[in-house]
Amino acid sequence: VYQDGSLSLHTRSLKYGKLSQGILVTVAPALIKRRKNHFHNLPCGVSVIIGNNGYIWISPIVNVEVEGQGGFVQNLEAISKTDREAIVRIRNCIKALSLCHTMIYDTSIMLAYEESLKYEAKELLHQDIMFEVGFNAKQRLMQE
């Protein structure tokens, strides 16, 4: 914090930068399970950054390792329909977990994702289907 009231934030690495082409989801911070790593590339082709403050950033997986560019390169290319559907499905699964008061972390998100595959992504907006997906994922978590 500078004398004029402005702030400056530095990260440990140049890989962190502007977030682009994704969805921000907010949940209650109490539902976020504290982990060593909050950056996850899920097998469904989606990258998730889970903040302890309840903010969750969902975006397509980007494998951009550009040397000599000084760090992050913003990608503004169009996202494929399958990637958009996966992002929205993950978003709806996180909301379903939140509805059922289930701890949110990479494993619970993937279990909810697997439970949601029997529905179309837009069907997951219905309260009863959200509850079913969240409840089934919660049950599977308790069995592990």
Steps between C-alpha positions, in 0.01 A plus 500: 500500500650828390467837676244618244275203584573302183569128521751277330470121491784273401489125440773245554508407134429652159249221421232691691339781311170626367216252495328481164231303322324336787227525761524630856286310750452608859414269787514533877868505608420244772432243223851523355721217620848630577761317297866540417414562134198697382588491128355192329486376141204264503480196267194649329719769337427779747735694724371604843653748743335467840551799727465472876281812483226306316589624151549224245633569150411245232667513158620272222841344555766715339844349441685813402866494598655792315857582589631850459153653533544589866218284627130481430366537146129574472318270259199656330427221250148360478423216739358183345143398573611186686730705725221751570263217588757344735558837670127554550450143624778547759344833604162335548660214694670746736166672557341159567769418758444838661124439514563175690755662734777270377868589532635617165835375372626319191369154600151618593475700179595196290252276683224753438612524137468122462155509660393779265584315179154341487355849445557775248689800639193727483291244695737548791343842557183338636499499881394137537766372258766719667405353836512144364846550347633665815347241730632205296848653489488556877400135554790380282740722696388346829559149360864577418 
